[in-house]
Amino acid sequence: MTEAKSTPMQLGGVEIIDTFAEAFPIKATRLIITADQLRWATTAATVMCGNATSVIACDVEAAIEQVVAQDESPDGRPGVSVLVFGFKTEALAKALQARVGQCVLTCPTTACYNGIRNCPKEKQIRIGGGIRYFGDGFQVAKKFEDRRFWRIPTMDGEFVCEDYFGTVTGVAGGNLLICGTNSSAALVAAEAAVLAIGSGTDVALPFPGGIVRSGSKVGSRYPALKASTNDAFCPSLRGLTKTELPPNCHAVYEIVIDGLSFEAVQSAMKRGLHAAAASPDILRITAGNYGGKLGKHHFYLRELL
């Protein structure tokens, strides 16, 4: 973690460190999950996004993007869109075949559709075609224009899943670090940031509720670990390590943002920054970077003011 050294900026009385969040390219796709009732589409999406917070230790990063209105849904039913991110398209396909097969196919009344259209064939991943064998020979393929769907018989009817899903090269790792006088204040500000970020599209917050309590740094004194606790931002370690905390700060929460484009992540960070700074008892907002060595995408907080 590095911090640029310059005169601190202000936003609504909150100190904004003149630094940048460092992010990196990542493969991304969008799934549209529908069901007879929104609660079942949400249930399927939530379960599918389990254990998908960080590619440091998970196969993918994933989160619900937004609710899809019935008049915008592929089959006219309520649904949700889910964004999923992985380092390679092959790994993304493998993870999603498993997750859709175990978490969406199994959920009452659901269907699953491609949410990124007009994608070149070489950038598409196969999901429906990978799980169709569960139909044990009774599965049926249907083609509408340039789209193929698999109909897999289930005990409540059939599960419809699109064959191929488009991908794009997205951005992972946009972030904000919110420093508060206490955990309650920092959490209220983080929740406000999550709500503001969620008002937009093309972004996802993969951590629980969009908020990270266990911020990490690259590396560890234990060779087997790729990452370890971000001690510079742990209030209980003040005095035991080189701290980045302002005086009277007793809690920090991090917001991590993945998106389908640089612009989407930048816009989300701006919404989150302003919402968090408007909350009471926030002392400082900064961002995590590694001196520009980790990723090519740099989101400067100065440009978000």
C-alpha positions as CSV (number, residue, x, y, z in Angstrom):
1,M,0.0,0.0,0.0
2,T,1.4,3.4,-0.9
3,E,-0.1,6.8,-0.3
4,A,0.7,9.9,-2.4
5,K,2.1,12.7,-0.2
6,S,0.5,16.0,-0.8
7,T,-1.8,18.6,0.8
8,P,-5.0,16.7,1.8
9,M,-8.2,17.5,-0.1
10,Q,-11.6,18.0,1.5
11,L,-15.1,16.9,0.6
12,G,-17.8,18.1,3.0
13,G,-15.2,18.4,5.8
14,V,-13.9,14.9,5.2
15,E,-10.2,14.6,4.4
16,I,-9.7,13.0,1.0
17,I,-6.2,11.6,0.4
18,D,-4.7,12.6,-3.0
19,T,-4.1,9.0,-4.1
20,F,-5.5,6.4,-6.5
21,A,-7.3,3.1,-6.5
22,E,-5.4,0.5,-8.6
23,A,-7.4,-2.0,-10.6
24,F,-6.7,-4.6,-13.3
25,P,-8.3,-6.1,-16.4
26,I,-10.5,-9.1,-15.9
27,K,-12.9,-11.2,-18.0
28,A,-16.6,-10.5,-17.2
29,T,-20.0,-11.8,-18.2
30,R,-23.7,-11.0,-17.2
31,L,-26.3,-13.6,-16.4
32,I,-30.1,-12.8,-16.4
33,I,-31.8,-15.1,-13.9
34,T,-35.6,-15.1,-14.0
35,A,-38.3,-17.0,-12.1
36,D,-42.1,-17.0,-11.5
37,Q,-41.5,-14.8,-8.5
38,L,-38.7,-12.3,-7.9
39,R,-37.8,-13.9,-4.6
40,W,-36.8,-17.1,-6.3
41,A,-34.7,-15.4,-8.9
42,T,-33.0,-13.5,-6.1
43,T,-32.5,-16.6,-4.1
44,A,-30.9,-18.4,-7.0
45,A,-28.6,-15.4,-7.8
46,T,-27.6,-15.0,-4.1
47,V,-26.7,-18.7,-3.7
48,M,-24.9,-18.7,-7.1
49,C,-22.8,-15.7,-5.9
50,G,-21.7,-17.5,-2.7
51,N,-18.0,-17.8,-2.0
52,A,-17.2,-15.4,-4.9
53,T,-15.7,-12.3,-3.1
54,S,-12.1,-12.3,-4.4
55,V,-10.2,-14.2,-7.0
56,I,-7.4,-14.3,-4.4
57,A,-9.1,-17.4,-3.0
58,C,-12.3,-17.9,-5.0
59,D,-12.8,-19.2,-8.6
60,V,-14.7,-16.0,-9.6
61,E,-16.0,-12.7,-8.2
62,A,-19.7,-12.2,-8.5
63,A,-22.6,-10.1,-7.3
64,I,-26.2,-9.1,-8.2
65,E,-26.1,-6.1,-10.4
66,Q,-29.8,-5.0,-10.4
67,V,-33.4,-6.2,-10.5
68,V,-34.7,-6.7,-14.1
69,A,-38.2,-5.5,-14.7
70,Q,-40.6,-7.9,-16.3
71,D,-41.0,-5.8,-19.4
72,E,-37.2,-6.0,-19.9
73,S,-36.9,-9.6,-19.0
74,P,-36.0,-12.2,-21.7
75,D,-39.1,-14.3,-20.9
76,G,-41.4,-11.6,-19.4
77,R,-40.9,-12.8,-15.8
78,P,-39.3,-10.9,-12.9
79,G,-35.5,-11.4,-12.6
80,V,-32.1,-10.1,-11.6
81,S,-28.9,-9.6,-13.5
82,V,-25.6,-11.0,-12.1
83,L,-22.1,-9.9,-13.1
84,V,-19.4,-12.5,-12.8
85,F,-15.6,-11.9,-13.2
86,G,-12.6,-14.3,-13.7
87,F,-9.1,-14.0,-14.9
88,K,-9.6,-16.3,-18.0
89,T,-12.6,-17.1,-20.1
90,E,-12.0,-20.8,-19.8
91,A,-12.0,-20.6,-16.0
92,L,-15.1,-18.4,-16.1
93,A,-16.9,-21.0,-18.2
94,K,-15.9,-23.8,-15.9
95,A,-17.0,-21.9,-12.7
96,L,-20.3,-20.9,-14.2
97,Q,-21.2,-24.3,-15.5
98,A,-20.8,-25.6,-11.9
99,R,-22.5,-22.6,-10.2
100,V,-25.5,-22.4,-12.6
101,G,-25.9,-26.2,-12.5
102,Q,-25.8,-26.4,-8.7
103,C,-27.5,-23.1,-7.7
104,V,-29.8,-22.0,-10.5
105,L,-30.9,-25.2,-12.2
106,T,-31.8,-26.5,-8.7
107,C,-33.9,-23.5,-7.7
108,P,-37.7,-23.5,-8.3
109,T,-39.0,-22.1,-11.6
110,T,-35.8,-20.4,-12.7
111,A,-34.3,-19.8,-16.1
112,C,-30.9,-18.3,-17.1
113,Y,-30.1,-16.1,-20.1
114,N,-27.1,-14.4,-21.7
115,G,-26.9,-10.7,-20.6
116,I,-24.2,-9.6,-23.0
117,R,-25.4,-9.7,-26.6
118,N,-23.6,-9.1,-29.9
119,C,-20.4,-10.7,-28.6
120,P,-18.0,-12.3,-31.1
121,K,-18.1,-16.1,-31.1
122,E,-14.5,-16.4,-29.9
123,K,-15.3,-14.3,-26.8
124,Q,-18.3,-16.4,-25.8
125,I,-18.4,-19.0,-23.1
126,R,-20.7,-22.1,-23.0
127,I,-23.0,-22.5,-20.0
128,G,-26.2,-24.2,-21.1
129,G,-24.4,-26.5,-23.4
130,G,-22.2,-27.6,-20.5
131,I,-24.9,-28.5,-18.1
132,R,-27.4,-30.0,-20.6
133,Y,-26.3,-33.5,-19.9
134,F,-28.2,-33.4,-16.6
135,G,-31.2,-34.0,-18.9
136,D,-29.9,-37.6,-19.4
137,G,-30.8,-37.5,-23.1
138,F,-34.2,-35.9,-22.6
139,Q,-32.8,-32.4,-23.0
140,V,-34.0,-30.4,-26.1
141,A,-32.2,-27.6,-28.0
142,K,-34.3,-24.8,-29.4
143,K,-32.9,-22.0,-31.6
144,F,-34.5,-18.5,-32.0
145,E,-32.7,-16.4,-34.6
146,D,-29.0,-16.5,-33.6
147,R,-29.6,-17.8,-30.0
148,R,-29.8,-21.4,-28.9
149,F,-31.4,-22.5,-25.6
150,W,-31.4,-25.8,-23.8
151,R,-34.6,-27.1,-22.2
152,I,-33.7,-29.5,-19.4
153,P,-36.6,-31.4,-17.8
154,T,-37.1,-30.9,-14.1
155,M,-39.6,-32.1,-11.5
156,D,-41.5,-28.8,-11.7
157,G,-41.4,-28.5,-15.5
158,E,-38.2,-27.5,-17.3
159,F,-35.1,-25.4,-16.8
160,V,-34.3,-23.1,-19.8
161,C,-30.7,-22.0,-20.1
162,E,-29.1,-20.2,-23.0
163,D,-26.2,-22.1,-24.6
164,Y,-23.6,-19.3,-25.0
165,F,-22.9,-16.2,-23.0
166,G,-21.0,-13.2,-24.1
167,T,-17.9,-11.8,-22.3
168,V,-16.1,-8.5,-22.2
169,T,-12.8,-7.4,-20.7
170,G,-13.8,-5.6,-17.5
171,V,-12.1,-3.9,-14.6
172,A,-11.6,-5.4,-11.1
173,G,-10.4,-3.7,-7.9
174,G,-11.8,-0.2,-7.8
175,N,-11.9,0.6,-4.1
176,L,-12.6,3.1,-1.4
177,L,-11.3,3.0,2.2
178,I,-13.7,4.8,4.6
179,C,-12.2,5.8,8.0
180,G,-14.6,6.6,10.8
181,T,-14.5,7.6,14.4
182,N,-16.1,4.3,15.3
183,S,-17.5,1.2,13.6
184,S,-21.1,2.3,13.6
185,A,-20.2,5.6,11.8
186,A,-18.0,3.9,9.3
187,L,-20.6,1.2,8.6
188,V,-23.3,3.8,8.0
189,A,-21.1,5.6,5.6
190,A,-20.2,2.4,3.8
191,E,-23.8,1.4,3.5
192,A,-24.6,4.8,2.0
193,A,-21.8,4.3,-0.5
194,V,-23.1,0.9,-1.4
195,L,-26.6,2.3,-2.0
196,A,-25.3,5.1,-4.2
197,I,-23.1,2.7,-6.2
198,G,-26.1,0.4,-6.7
199,S,-28.1,3.1,-8.3
200,G,-26.0,2.7,-11.5
201,T,-25.4,-0.2,-13.9
202,D,-22.5,-2.3,-15.2
203,V,-20.9,-2.6,-11.7
204,A,-20.9,-5.2,-9.0
205,L,-19.8,-5.3,-5.3
206,P,-18.6,-8.8,-4.7
207,F,-18.1,-8.7,-0.9
208,P,-20.9,-9.4,1.6
209,G,-23.4,-6.5,1.4
210,G,-20.8,-4.7,-0.7
211,I,-18.6,-4.0,2.3
212,V,-15.2,-5.4,3.3
213,R,-14.0,-5.5,7.0
214,S,-11.0,-7.6,6.3
215,G,-9.0,-5.4,3.8
216,S,-5.9,-7.1,2.6
217,K,-2.4,-6.3,1.3
218,V,-0.4,-8.3,-1.1
219,G,1.9,-10.9,0.5
220,S,2.4,-12.3,4.0
221,R,5.1,-13.3,6.4
222,Y,3.6,-16.8,5.8
223,P,4.9,-17.9,2.3
224,A,1.8,-20.0,1.6
225,L,-0.5,-16.9,1.6
226,K,-0.9,-14.6,-1.3
227,A,-2.5,-11.9,0.8
228,S,-2.9,-11.0,4.5
229,T,-4.5,-8.4,6.7
230,N,-4.0,-4.8,5.8
231,D,-2.3,-4.0,9.1
232,A,-1.8,-0.3,8.2
233,F,-5.6,0.1,8.4
234,C,-6.2,-2.1,11.5
235,P,-7.0,0.2,14.5
236,S,-6.0,-2.5,17.0
237,L,-2.5,-2.6,15.5
238,R,-1.8,1.1,15.9
239,G,1.6,1.4,17.5
240,L,2.6,-2.1,16.4
241,T,2.9,-1.3,12.7
242,K,3.2,1.7,10.4
243,T,-0.3,3.0,10.4
244,E,-2.2,4.9,7.8
245,L,-5.0,5.8,10.2
246,P,-5.9,9.4,11.1
247,P,-6.1,10.3,14.8
248,N,-9.3,9.2,16.5
249,C,-10.1,6.6,13.8
250,H,-11.3,3.4,15.3
251,A,-12.8,1.6,12.3
252,V,-12.3,1.3,8.5
253,Y,-14.5,-0.3,5.9
254,E,-13.5,-0.9,2.3
255,I,-15.7,-0.9,-0.8
256,V,-14.4,-3.0,-3.7
257,I,-15.9,-2.4,-7.1
258,D,-15.8,-4.6,-10.3
259,G,-17.3,-3.3,-13.5
260,L,-17.7,-3.9,-17.2
261,S,-15.6,-0.8,-18.1
262,F,-13.3,1.8,-16.7
263,E,-16.0,4.4,-17.0
264,A,-18.5,2.3,-15.1
265,V,-16.1,1.8,-12.2
266,Q,-15.0,5.4,-12.1
267,S,-18.6,6.6,-12.0
268,A,-19.4,4.1,-9.2
269,M,-16.4,5.3,-7.2
270,K,-17.6,8.9,-7.5
271,R,-21.1,8.1,-6.3
272,G,-19.7,6.1,-3.4
273,L,-17.1,8.7,-2.4
274,H,-19.7,11.5,-2.3
275,A,-22.2,9.4,-0.4
276,A,-19.7,8.3,2.2
277,A,-18.3,11.8,2.7
278,A,-21.8,13.1,3.4
279,S,-22.1,10.7,6.4
280,P,-21.4,12.0,9.9
281,D,-18.2,11.1,11.9
282,I,-16.1,10.2,8.8
283,L,-12.5,11.4,9.2
284,R,-10.8,10.3,6.0
285,I,-11.5,8.5,2.7
286,T,-8.6,7.0,0.8
287,A,-7.9,4.2,-1.7
288,G,-5.6,1.2,-1.9
289,N,-2.9,0.8,-4.5
290,Y,0.4,-0.9,-4.9
291,G,2.5,1.8,-6.5
292,G,1.0,1.2,-9.9
293,K,2.6,-2.3,-10.1
294,L,-0.5,-4.4,-9.9
295,G,-2.9,-3.1,-12.5
296,K,-3.0,-0.7,-15.4
297,H,-6.2,1.1,-14.3
298,H,-5.7,4.0,-11.9
299,F,-8.7,5.8,-10.4
300,Y,-7.5,9.1,-8.9
301,L,-9.7,10.4,-6.0
302,R,-8.9,13.9,-7.1
303,E,-10.7,13.4,-10.3
304,L,-13.8,12.2,-8.5
305,L,-14.4,15.4,-6.4
